[in-house]
Amino acid sequence: MVAEANGKKHFLGQDEEGRTACLAVYPVDNPAGWHSSCSVGGTGRGEILKTSGPDQKASVLVSDGFDTKDLEASGFTKVHANILVSDG
């Protein structure tokens, strides 16, 4: 677990080579609404993956040092250096 915000716990994982990244989101008050996404390959730069659950709120995993100002301007909030969540 790397972050907890808005009643949700965010978990990150990756394989040994750093080629596969996964983000899992667990809503504490609605465990059945958990969701996850994985990204295989790619450059590992910028927006890596996005996942959303039954509540239609999205979580985005970004690479280290990625400039998130455009995501934040579009309604996302940074809850971890590499995770942003939609506000609505």
N, C-alpha and C positions, 0 to 999 in steps of 0.2 A: 504494500500500500504506500503510495507516494503523496496522496492528497485526499482531504475530505472537505467538501464544500456543498452547500445547499442540500444537505441530507444524503449525499452520495459519497461513497468511497471509490477512489480511482486507483487501479492497480496497473502497473506496467511490467512488461517482460520482454525479453529478447533472447535469441539463440546465441550460442557461443561466438559465432562469427559476426554478429550484429547485422545480419541480413534480414531477419524476420523480427518485426516489432509488433507487440500486441498491447491493446488498451482494453481493460475491462472496467465497467462501471456498475457498482452495486448500490441501488437505492435502499437505504437502511429501513425506511418505513414500508417498502414494497419489494421484498426480495424477489418476487416473481418477475419484476421488471428489469432484472439485470440484463446487460447486453455487452457485447465485446466486438472487436474487429482486429484483424491482423493484416499486416502489409508484408509481402515477401518481395525481396529484391528492391530495385529502385536505387536512387542516388542517396537516400537518407538525408536529403537537404530540403528544407522548406516544410510544407504541410505533408506529413507522412501518412496519416489516416484520419478518418472521421467515423464516429459511431453515434447512433441515436437510439433511444429506447421508445417504449410505448407512449411516453409523455411528449414525444417529438422534440425533446431538448437534446442538442448535440454536444458531443465532446470531441475536441480536435487534439491530436498529438502532432507536435512540431519538433523539428530538429534543434539541437543546441544552438543558441545564438540567433535563431530566426527572428526577424523583425515582425512582430505581431501587431503593429499599429493598424493595419488594414482590417485584420480580424476583429480587433477591439472596436474599431470604428463601426463595424457592421453588427455589433451587438454581442460580442464574446467577451468574457472576463477571464483573465489569467488566474488560475488557482494553483499553478505549479510552473516552474520555469519552462516546462515542455507541454503543459496541458491548458487548454482554454475551454470554457463551457459557454453555451448559449444562454442568454438571459431570458429568453422567452420563446 
